[in-house]
Amino acid sequence: MDSAISELPSRRPLADVAETGLKIVVVGGFGVGKTTLVRSVSEIRPLNTEEVMTQAGVGVDEPAGVASKTTTTVAFDFGRISLTERMVLYLFGAPGQERFWFLWDRLFSGTLGAVVLVDTRRMSDSWYAIDRLEHHRTPFVVAVNRFDDDGTRFSLDEIRQALTLPEHVPLIDCDARVRSSGKHVLITLVDHLYELAMAREKTP
């Protein structure tokens, strides 16, 4: 965790020359690290809607595999990162619990692309996110957030097979706590979106 703290971004105002704003949504299962990713890469103080988990969630939320989690997002997270002086990503982290999934379709409105965070301890939690993105025809990349206590260490090929993920969808490892790793995920998504746009232009 010390490395994550040392790489926290400096908070700075938006450059005057910024002209392109891209909306990106971070989705995934409960406790997968969406809030952590937004927090680690955002160049502004992120907006979080985390609340303390109480007994009211017992029997409703499924904390298996993330028993140490004490807070949860109840609306969305928001952050911002400048990829270049002219291109800015606006990041929205979606809530992970099933009871808040009804918010996802609204968050997807106007979204250029998405990041699906995967926790291999709870792989099945990722299926709904992938299904909704495919339904909305929203391009996405998949990032495997490797947790320290995860002893499985599935390979990316094994994860791709488990998620029945098409070959054209980028799949990478990440550590949501580390800014450089989170930024790499976002750059991978932007590159993927650029490649898709170029392919569309070449299609007669």
Backbone as a ProteinNet text record, in pm:
[ID]
protein_1_A
[PRIMARY]
MDSAISELPSRRPLADVAETGLKIVVVGGFGVGKTTLVRSVSEIRPLNTEEVMTQAGVGVDEPAGVASKTTTTVAFDFGRISLTERMVLYLFGAPGQERFWFLWDRLFSGTLGAVVLVDTRRMSDSWYAIDRLEHHRTPFVVAVNRFDDDGTRFSLDEIRQALTLPEHVPLIDCDARVRSSGKHVLITLVDHLYELAMAREKTP
[TERTIARY]
81.9	0	86	210.6	297.6	325.9	345.4	374	256.2	135	16.2	8.2	39.6	34.4	139.4	258	364.5	334.7	242.7	212.4	80.2	22.9	-100.5	-77.5	-172.9	-151.9	-156.7	-82.3	-95	-227.3	-294.7	-423.7	-398.7	-444	-417.1	-540.9	-551.4	-666.6	-659.7	-774.9	-782.2	-710.7	-629.5	-554.8	-650	-612	-696.1	-710.7	-612.9	-615.6	-695.8	-746.3	-823.5	-948	-969.2	-1081.3	-1165.1	-1113.3	-1185.8	-1209.7	-1335.8	-1371.4	-1437.5	-1386	-1436.5	-1491	-1613.5	-1675	-1642.2	-1585.5	-1547.4	-1614.9	-1669.6	-1732.3	-1648.6	-1629.5	-1559.9	-1664.5	-1677.9	-1779.9	-1715.7	-1793.9	-1744.7	-1822.7	-1786.4	-1857.5	-1829.9	-1896.2	-1885.6	-1744.6	-1679.6	-1548.5	-1433.5	-1453	-1348.8	-1240.4	-1268.3	-1166.7	-1198.4	-1325.3	-1363.6	-1335	-1376.9	-1351.8	-1202.3	-1128.4	-983.1	-917.6	-961.4	-904.6	-930.8	-1055.1	-1088.9	-1008	-997.6	-925	-776.6	-718.3	-573.7	-531.8	-617.1	-576.7	-628.5	-729.8	-792.6	-696.6	-690.4	-604.6	-677.3	-803.4	-878.9	-920.7	-963.6	-1015	-1143.6	-1145.5	-1261.9	-1386.2	-1500.1	-1628.5	-1660.2	-1677.3	-1712.8	-1846.5	-1926.1	-2053.2	-2050.1	-1940.4	-1925.8	-1999.2	-2062.8	-2128.9	-2081.2	-2085.8	-2044	-2144.8	-2094.4	-2181.1	-2233	-2363.1	-2426.2	-2495.9	-2559.6	-2633.4	-2749	-2794.8	-2906.1	-2871.1	-2740.6	-2698.4	-2681.1	-2690.2	-2674.4	-2787.5	-2750.1	-2849.9	-2888.8	-2842.8	-2869.9	-2743.6	-2637.2	-2507.4	-2437.4	-2346.8	-2273.1	-2125.5	-2080.3	-1943.3	-1841.4	-1881.6	-1788.4	-1666.6	-1547.8	-1425.3	-1377.1	-1464.5	-1426.3	-1477.5	-1459.3	-1515	-1458	-1338.4	-1276.7	-1331.3	-1414.9	-1467.9	-1568.7	-1553.2	-1639.9	-1725.4	-1694	-1773.2	-1812.7	-1913.1	-1959.6	-2015.3	-1999.9	-2050.2	-2200.3	-2275.7	-2421.7	-2477.7	-2395.2	-2441.4	-2335.8	-2232.3	-2121.3	-2001.6	-1884.3	-1762.9	-1735.5	-1668.7	-1635.1	-1494	-1416.4	-1281.7	-1245.9	-1126.5	-1083.2	-934.3	-892.4	-750.1	-723.5	-617.5	-578.3	-475.7	-512.8	-418.3	-316.5	-362.8	-275.6	-327	-261	-306.6	-444.5	-481.4	-607.7	-715.4	-675.8	-770.9	-787.3	-911.8	-942.8	-1042.6	-1018.4	-1113.1	-1191.1	-1322.6	-1408.6	-1449.8	-1415.2	-1431	-1551.1	-1634.7	-1749.3	-1737.4	-1729	-1724.6	-1864	-1910.8	-2046.8	-2050.9	-2164.2	-2177.9	-2178.2	-2124.6	-2107.5	-2217.1	-2292.9	-2393	-2511.5	-2569	-2680.4	-2796.4	-2820.4	-2935.8	-2920.6	-2799.4	-2777.6	-2754.2	-2768.2	-2739.3	-2835.8	-2952.7	-3047.8	-2989.1	-2884.6	-2821.4	-2729.2	-2689.4	-2587.4	-2630.9	-2754	-2796.9	-2788.7	-2818.3	-2807.5	-2661.8	-2576	-2434	-2376	-2429.8	-2377.8	-2415.4	-2515	-2559.3	-2445.9	-2411.4	-2305.3	-2165.5	-2152.8	-2022	-1950.7	-1825.2	-1747.2	-1692	-1656.2	-1599.9	-1601.8	-1563.8	-1571.9	-1454.8	-1428.3	-1332.9	-1410.1	-1394.2	-1451.9	-1340.7	-1354.6	-1258.4	-1301.3	-1203.4	-1230.6	-1151.2	-1218.2	-1155	-1168.1	-1056.6	-1063	-1119.4	-1129.3	-1191.1	-1343	-1396.6	-1541.4	-1565.3	-1516.1	-1516.4	-1656.7	-1754.5	-1889.7	-1953.3	-1901.5	-1955.1	-1932	-1840	-1805.5	-1900.4	-1973.2	-2054.3	-2162.7	-2227.4	-2335.3	-2281.4	-2166	-2107.6	-2078.2	-2018.6	-1986	-2113.4	-2214.1	-2340.5	-2407.2	-2409.2	-2474.6	-2400	-2268.2	-2189.6	-2210.4	-2214.7	-2240.5	-2380.8	-2476.7	-2613.7	-2619.9	-2543.8	-2541.6	-2443.5	-2372	-2270.6	-2164.8	-2127.4	-2024.2	-1889.7	-1790.4	-1658.2	-1598.4	-1522.3	-1464.2	-1335.6	-1257.7	-1142.4	-1165.3	-1096.8	-1109.1	-974.3	-977	-855.6	-871.1	-776.6	-779	-705.3	-779	-720.6	-667.1	-536.2	-472.9	-462.7	-531.8	-530.1	-418.8	-361.9	-249.1	-284.7	-410.6	-448.5	-509.6	-498.7	-552.7	-445.3	-463.3	-363.8	-383.8	-489.3	-519.9	-425.1	-398.8	-308.8	-343.4	-469.7	-509.8	-438.1	-400.8	-337.8	-443.2	-398	-491.6	-566.2	-498.9	-565.8	-677.4	-652.4	-754.7	-872.5	-843.2	-949	-1030.9	-964.7	-1036.3	-1132.3	-1085.9	-1170.6	-1288.5	-1262.8	-1369.2	-1476.6	-1436.7	-1531.5	-1587.3	-1542.9	-1578.6	-1561.6	-1445.5	-1415.5	-1357.5	-1415.3	-1362.7	-1217.2	-1142.5	-1001	-976.4	-1073	-1049.8	-1065.3	-1115.5	-1131.5	-1001.8	-935	-810.5	-831.3	-737	-740.2	-602.1	-595.1	-465.3	-473	-356.1	-344.7	-335.7	-376.6	-358.4	-357	-310.5	-321.1	-392.4	-519.2	-602.1	-549.1	-460.7	-407.9	-298.3	-238.9	-120.1	-157	-125	-166.5	-114.7	13.3	69.7	-1.6	-41.7	-113.1	-252.7	-322.2	-455.2	-451.7	-350	-337.7	-311.7	-234.4	-209.1	-339.6	-428.8	-559.6	-636.4	-637.3	-712	-651.1	-519.4	-454.4	-485.1	-489.5	-526.2	-666.1	-758	-894.5	-897.7	-827.6	-826.4	-766.1	-658.4	-598.9	-698.6	-772.8	-873.5	-982.8	-1028.1	-1131	-1080.5	-954.9	-895.8	-889.3	-847.6	-839.6	-978.1	-1078.8	-1214	-1262.2	-1230.4	-1271.1	-1202.5	-1073.9	-1000.8	-1056.9	-1093.2	-1149.3	-1282.7	-1362.4	-1491.1	-1472.4	-1369.3	-1343.3	-1302.4	-1234.6	-1187.4	-1296.5	-1403.8	-1513.3	-1593.1	-1608.7	-1681.9	-1829.2
-120.6	0	126.6	117.8	234.2	284.7	190.8	230.8	305.6	263.1	329.8	472.9	490.8	624.4	714.5	659.7	740.8	784.4	714.2	747	820.7	869.3	945.4	1068.4	1100.1	1209.9	1346.1	1442.4	1579.1	1634.9	1714.5	1771.1	1902	1913.9	2034.9	2075.2	2204.3	2250.8	2203.7	2204.1	2163.9	2266.6	2217.9	2306.7	2388.8	2512.3	2600.9	2550.3	2471.5	2426.3	2297.4	2239.8	2116.4	2140.1	2053.1	2073.4	1947.8	1831.8	1707	1636.8	1622	1551	1418.9	1311.8	1177.8	1116.2	1066.4	1003.2	854.4	808.5	668.6	615.5	495.9	433.4	313.3	302	187.3	99.8	-24	-113.6	-242.8	-320.7	-448	-485.9	-596.7	-649.9	-574.5	-616.1	-558.1	-578	-466.9	-475.8	-503.5	-481.9	-516.4	-409.7	-287.6	-183.3	-63.6	-44.6	66.7	202.4	218.5	343.4	367.5	262.1	272.7	318	263.6	301.6	449.2	492.4	632.4	723.6	685.2	767.1	775.6	666.6	663.8	742.8	750.2	818.2	961	996.7	1128.1	1240.4	1342.4	1456.6	1563.1	1541.8	1627	1541.4	1605.5	1528.4	1460.3	1327.6	1258.4	1271.4	1271.5	1265.6	1119.7	1084.4	948.9	949.3	847.1	832.6	704.8	687.3	568.7	586.8	479.5	476.1	353.2	363.4	251.9	137.9	16.9	-100.2	-134.1	-161.2	-189.1	-324.6	-357.9	-483.2	-489.1	-371.5	-369.1	-438.2	-447.1	-510.4	-660.7	-714.7	-858.4	-933.2	-1030.6	-1105.6	-1039.8	-914.8	-842.7	-835.2	-778.6	-775.3	-909.1	-940.9	-1067	-1036.8	-1033.8	-995.3	-1108.8	-1226.1	-1338.9	-1299.6	-1321.7	-1287.6	-1147.2	-1062.2	-924.1	-891	-983.6	-969.2	-849.7	-802.5	-689.9	-555.2	-554.7	-430.2	-370.8	-241.2	-177.5	-65.5	-20.4	84	38.9	105.4	68.4	190.4	193	302.6	286.2	393.1	384.3	463.9	540.8	612.2	597.4	681.7	665.5	744.2	712	788.1	874.7	987.3	1073.4	1126.6	1120.5	1174.7	1224.3	1278.4	1333.6	1312.3	1282.5	1271.2	1324.1	1403.3	1456.6	1361.9	1301.8	1215.7	1298.9	1408.7	1505.9	1644.1	1748.7	1883.6	1911.4	1837	1863.3	1758.1	1641.2	1532.1	1497.2	1502.6	1478.7	1364.8	1274.4	1167.1	1202.1	1191.3	1205.2	1065	1027.1	889.5	877.1	779.6	748.9	604.4	585.1	451.1	407.2	297.3	249	168.4	170.3	87.3	-60.3	-142.8	-283.1	-377.2	-339.2	-432.2	-443	-560.8	-587.4	-491.9	-451.2	-364.9	-224.9	-189	-58.2	-66.7	-183.9	-200.4	-119.4	-84.9	-7.8	128.3	175.6	302.7	292.6	170.2	154	208.5	179.6	221.4	373	445.8	592.4	636	568.5	602.4	575.5	475	441.3	545.8	629.2	729.5	827.3	840.8	931.2	880	754.2	696.6	654.2	694.1	656.1	514.7	476.3	344.1	311.5	189.4	145.1	54.7	48.7	-45.8	-142.7	-271.1	-374.3	-424.4	-399	-451.1	-591	-680.5	-820.8	-860.1	-927.4	-988.1	-1139.1	-1209.6	-1353	-1435.3	-1376.9	-1448.8	-1452.4	-1360	-1349.6	-1324.2	-1415.8	-1396.7	-1377.5	-1450.5	-1445.1	-1307.3	-1224.4	-1089.5	-1002.4	-1043.8	-963	-986.9	-1097.6	-1132.7	-1030.1	-979.3	-882.9	-755.5	-708.2	-586.1	-602.5	-714.4	-740.2	-750.7	-817.5	-833.3	-698.8	-610.3	-480.1	-393.6	-398.5	-319.6	-368.9	-500.2	-555.1	-517.9	-517.5	-479.9	-335.4	-247.7	-106.8	-80.2	-183.3	-170.3	-67.6	-71	18.3	-52.6	0.5	-62.9	-65.7	-170.5	-180.3	-260.3	-243.4	-328.6	-393.8	-503.1	-575.3	-570.3	-526.1	-517.7	-607.3	-695.1	-788	-723.4	-688.4	-625.3	-735.8	-749.9	-858.4	-822.4	-897.7	-873.8	-955.8	-899.3	-963.7	-1100.1	-1117.7	-1243.7	-1343.4	-1316	-1406.4	-1507.9	-1630.7	-1733.4	-1809	-1779.3	-1856.7	-1824.6	-1694.9	-1648.4	-1707.5	-1701	-1744.5	-1661	-1723.9	-1650.6	-1570.3	-1473.7	-1394.3	-1480.8	-1579.6	-1670.6	-1748.1	-1793.5	-1866.8	-1775.2	-1649.8	-1554.5	-1521.7	-1503.1	-1475.6	-1590.5	-1711.8	-1828.1	-1834.4	-1806.9	-1813.3	-1708.9	-1593.3	-1485.6	-1492.4	-1593.3	-1605.4	-1470.5	-1412.5	-1279.4	-1289.8	-1218.9	-1222.5	-1175.2	-1222.5	-1189.6	-1040.8	-971.8	-831	-739.4	-792.8	-711.4	-717.1	-602.9	-603.7	-654.4	-735.6	-791.3	-773.8	-701.2	-671.1	-685.9	-697.7	-697.2	-553.3	-532.7	-399.7	-409.9	-302.6	-283.8	-151.2	-156	-35.5	67.6	26.2	118.3	209	167.4	235.7	321.7	447.7	541.3	500.8	464.5	430.4	310.9	214.9	97.7	135.8	218.7	264	346.8	431.1	513.3	425.9	320.1	226.8	163.1	130.5	75.1	174.7	299.8	401.3	428	428.3	446.9	329.3	208.5	90.6	105.9	159	181.1	285.7	396.5	501.8	448.8	372.4	312.4	219.7	142.4	50.9	128.9	237.6	320.1	382.1	423.2	481.7	377.8	256.5	149.9	117.7	115.4	89.2	200.4	325.6	438.6	433.4	398.1	389.5	277	165.3	51.7	89.6	168.3	212.8	303.6	388.9	480.7	405.4	292.6	215.2	126	108.2	22.2	98.8	41.8	111.3	127.5
0	0	0	54.2	57.1	-83.5	-180	-317	-376.7	-339.8	-392.1	-340.6	-211.9	-153.3	-217	-243.8	-300.8	-442.6	-511.4	-649.8	-665.8	-556.5	-567.8	-655.3	-744.1	-837.5	-768.8	-825.9	-778.3	-828.6	-746.7	-784	-857.3	-981.4	-1057.3	-1136.5	-1168.5	-1245.6	-1389.5	-1456.8	-1596.2	-1683.2	-1778.5	-1866.6	-1954.3	-1980.7	-2062	-2204.9	-2252.4	-2392	-2410.2	-2301	-2312	-2396.5	-2495.4	-2586.2	-2608.1	-2569.1	-2590.9	-2457.8	-2421.1	-2298.3	-2330.8	-2276.3	-2304.1	-2176.1	-2182	-2065.7	-2065.3	-1954	-1936.4	-1810.3	-1817.4	-1701.2	-1656.7	-1526.4	-1468	-1400.1	-1446.5	-1392.9	-1344.6	-1272.1	-1220.7	-1096.4	-1039.7	-925	-796.2	-692	-558.8	-504.1	-463.3	-399.4	-492.9	-623.5	-720	-730.3	-682.5	-683.2	-770.8	-804.5	-892.7	-827.3	-701.8	-629.9	-615.3	-586.8	-570.9	-700	-813.5	-942.8	-973	-955.5	-981.3	-889.8	-764.9	-667.4	-701.2	-746.2	-768.4	-892.2	-993.8	-1117.6	-1127.9	-1052.3	-1068.5	-1030.7	-1116.3	-1089.1	-1007.5	-978.8	-887.4	-768.7	-664	-551.2	-597.2	-600.9	-658.3	-572.3	-641	-572.1	-544.4	-418.4	-379.6	-307.9	-330.5	-258.5	-176.7	-105.3	-21.1	110.8	153.2	282.8	359.6	491.4	575.6	562.9	544.9	537.2	676.4	685.2	814	810.4	920.5	929.8	830.7	783.7	688.5	558.1	529	404.7	415.1	536.5	555.4	485.1	403.3	328.9	197.6	176.9	51.9	-31.9	25.9	-41.2	-19.5	-111.1	-104.3	-80.6	46.7	77.1	68.4	21.2	13.8	-69.4	-12.3	-82.1	-54.6	-1.5	31.8	171.5	263.7	398.1	472.9	434.7	504.1	457.8	356.1	302.4	400.5	432.8	532.5	473	351.8	287.2	147.6	90.5	-42.7	-115.2	-247.1	-328.5	-349.5	-326.4	-336.5	-453.8	-522.5	-642.4	-750.9	-747.9	-839.9	-788.6	-841.6	-815.6	-938.1	-917.6	-1030.6	-1013.5	-1121.5	-1121.5	-1259.9	-1272.8	-1401	-1417.1	-1540.2	-1569.1	-1709.3	-1722.5	-1852.4	-1914.5	-2028.4	-2099	-2175.5	-2233.7	-2299.2	-2259.9	-2310.5	-2279.4	-2337.1	-2441.9	-2509.7	-2483	-2432.1	-2414.4	-2267.1	-2220.8	-2080	-2069.2	-1975.2	-1947	-1820.7	-1828.9	-1711.7	-1669.7	-1549.1	-1501.9	-1409.5	-1437.5	-1353	-1306.1	-1176.6	-1120.5	-1079.6	-1137.2	-1110.1	-980.3	-910.3	-789.1	-825.6	-737.2	-770.8	-725	-620.2	-568.8	-664.7	-668.1	-759.2	-736.4	-612	-583.7	-642.9	-687.8	-748.9	-899.6	-957.7	-1100.6	-1188.5	-1134.4	-1215.6	-1254.2	-1184.5	-1217	-1338.2	-1373.2	-1475.6	-1611	-1653.1	-1786.1	-1801.6	-1695.2	-1702.2	-1709	-1635.3	-1640.3	-1778.5	-1848.3	-1980.5	-2085.1	-2057.5	-2154.1	-2184.4	-2312.7	-2353.3	-2328.5	-2290	-2260.5	-2388.3	-2401.4	-2518.3	-2504.6	-2382.9	-2359.5	-2211.6	-2178.8	-2039.2	-2003.6	-1874.1	-1816.6	-1729.2	-1754	-1667.2	-1576.4	-1446.5	-1349.8	-1307.3	-1300.5	-1266.1	-1143	-1050.6	-934	-953.4	-969.9	-1000.5	-885.3	-766	-654.3	-669.1	-751.3	-774	-923.4	-1003.5	-1148.4	-1205.1	-1152.4	-1207.6	-1193.8	-1100.9	-1082.8	-1206.2	-1292.8	-1410.2	-1526.7	-1524.8	-1641.2	-1669	-1564.4	-1585.9	-1650.1	-1602.1	-1657.3	-1805.5	-1842.9	-1983.7	-2066.4	-2011.7	-2082.8	-2109.5	-2008.8	-2026.3	-2126.7	-2123.6	-2218.3	-2360.8	-2378.1	-2511.2	-2557.7	-2463.9	-2497.8	-2547.8	-2483.8	-2522.2	-2637	-2679.7	-2784.8	-2746.9	-2620.8	-2568.6	-2570.6	-2640.4	-2641.8	-2501.2	-2472.3	-2338.6	-2340.7	-2235.1	-2208.8	-2073.4	-2049.5	-1922.3	-1850.9	-1725	-1644.2	-1521.6	-1502.4	-1389.2	-1272.3	-1169.1	-1050.6	-960	-956.9	-881.6	-734	-648.8	-504.5	-438.9	-332.8	-265.6	-208.6	-164.9	-101	-199.7	-328.2	-430.4	-467.6	-422.6	-447.8	-577.5	-652.3	-773.2	-887.5	-909	-1013.7	-1150.1	-1187.2	-1319.5	-1424.9	-1535.4	-1644	-1719	-1798.3	-1876.7	-1977.5	-2032.9	-2127.3	-2058.1	-1934.4	-1859.1	-1825.9	-1792	-1758.9	-1883.2	-1995.5	-2120.7	-2152.7	-2133.3	-2160.6	-2063.3	-1935.3	-1834.3	-1860.9	-1912.9	-1940.5	-2082.5	-2158.5	-2301	-2370.7	-2349.7	-2400.3	-2541.2	-2638.2	-2775.4	-2781	-2878.5	-2890.4	-2913.7	-2975.2	-3006.8	-2885.5	-2773.9	-2652.7	-2571.6	-2549.3	-2472	-2329.6	-2281.9	-2146.5	-2086.1	-1973.8	-1913.3	-1761.8	-1699.6	-1554.1	-1504.2	-1378.7	-1319.4	-1167.9	-1106.1	-961.4	-942.9	-905.1	-898.7	-798.9	-708.6	-608.6	-663.9	-775.2	-827.5	-947.3	-940.8	-1045	-1182.6	-1192.6	-1323.2	-1384.7	-1301.8	-1350.5	-1397.7	-1319	-1359	-1485.2	-1498	-1617.9	-1740.4	-1722.1	-1832.7	-1880.9	-1787.9	-1823.7	-1910.3	-1869.9	-1943	-2080.1	-2088.8	-2218.3	-2310.3	-2253.9	-2333.1	-2390.2	-2309.3	-2357.4	-2467.9	-2449.5	-2551.3	-2681.8	-2673	-2792.9	-2862.8	-2782.6	-2837.7	-2909.4	-2849.2	-2911.4	-3041.1	-3042.6	-3163.5	-3275.9	-3241.5	-3341.5	-3398.5	-3312.9	-3360.1	-3452.8	-3418.1	-3501.3	-3637.2	-3639.2	-3765.8	-3851.8	-3786.4	-3861.7	-3923.7	-3852.6	-3906.9	-4028.4	-4021.6	-4133	-4258.5	-4241.2	-4356	-4415.2	-4337.8	-4387.1	-4491.9	-4613.5	-4718.8	-4685.2
[MASK]
++++++++++++++++++++++++++++++++++++++++++++++++++++++++++++++++++++++++++++++++++++++++++++++++++++++++++++++++++++++++++++++++++++++++++++++++++++++++++++++++++++++++++++++++++++++++++++++++++++++++++++

